[in-house]
Amino acid sequence: MRMIILGAGRVGESVAESLVSEQNDITVIDPDPDLLRVLEDRLDLRGVAGDGVQPSVQRRAGAEDADLFIACASLDETNLAACKVARSVFGIQTTIARLRSPEFEEGEPLLAADGFAVDHVICPEESLMHYINKLIDYPEALQVLEFSQGRAHLIAVRAASGSTLVNHSIGEFRDLFPQAPMRVVAIYRQDRELPIEASTQVWPGDEVFVLADKDKIRPVLRAIHKDDRPVRSVMIAGGGKVGMRLARRLSGQLQVKIIETSRKRCEYLAGELPGDIMVLQGDSTDEELLIEERVGEMDLFIALTSDDEDNILAAMLAKRLGARRVISLINRRIYAEMMQGSAIDIALSPAQTVIGELLVHVRRGDVAAVHSLRRGAAEAIEGIARGDKGTSRMVGRRIDAIELPSGARFGAIVRGEDARCEVLMPYHDLVIQEGDHVIIYVPNKRQLRAVEKMFQVSATFF
């Protein structure tokens, strides 16, 4: 697929990084030639320096032959105008725009073909808020991914000593914990992926990825992690747009404190946020301040400033001072990877939280959802089975008769809608039906195309 990405900033870079490894033909447009040179040296893509709103620049980027245009520049108006040019001048089939303003939502008439011609909207900040909320809902989890409109959840959790399923083999799980059917799709031990076999044991410290019905997730987490105390108190470092949005969303539900260095910003926050939120002026890396504000009694500390180093330091300090769980916003991928296994429980990337939403629009076949696991090391894809036994590679076939690429495995099947919806475990004798939502774990991105083809029907299907 030929793609043009407008913007070589952190979001654009992450998008390019996620897509370039899948052998897509990618061109990045940005006014800064130095940024482009860095990307060209590191990734297999082409850079075009210039203003991405101008037709001449889009033409140099290959817009006449492009299939997809993704506008990730920092300004909403730039992204809107660029998408309009991409569609109106070059007829690019699919346009995606990063838009911060809540005024622009997908489906708005202003974004239609006769308006700005934006097919899909992504908002990293809003995606980040939704993701943090999920981590608060499931405080034991390292990662929370939703499928089938939230009906099925894929959760990553650190196995804890003394839990029901720890020090047991995967083959024993069904007998040990029959009340909550689940499917283990991956286990990482010291950053090494283990084979998923009946004899594979889960040890304390393992990172376990498990799929289950949303209503069964809490008991599953307890069985692997043990500690399921709810979050009642949160301290937020950073009163910027993200910190402010989060504080407002948590108001009335949790005890919230927010620390901000700027006095002027603190005054603004105090005037805009509900009265139950405590706004503090100070440095979140100041040990005395954290002690004074009893960070050690906090269930959750979230570092959301614009500085990666400050976020890392503040989160590690909060953990050392006794905060039960700490999350750090980290933009630079190398920093996030370095924090793996450190005192920081979760390293969040704003770009990575939105990648799943974006990937759905670049997949072939009837793909409903795509999520990256472990910062893109693997992926989980949800596709809809269409056709019949004569036109589909899945419909009408037993699970054990369907051949997946090496290492890929079935996670769950979601069947039916609304009240009749059920999450089924992919036991060997389960037969795939037309309309089933099939969730598949894919350990290597290069296998995604092969998995996508399994959801395509032959030309004889009408």
Order of alpha helices (4+ residues) and beta strands (2+ residues): beta-alpha-beta-alpha-beta-alpha-beta-alpha-beta-beta-alpha-beta-beta-alpha-beta-beta-beta-alpha-beta-alpha-beta-alpha-beta-alpha-beta-alpha-beta-alpha-beta-alpha-beta-beta-beta-beta-beta-alpha
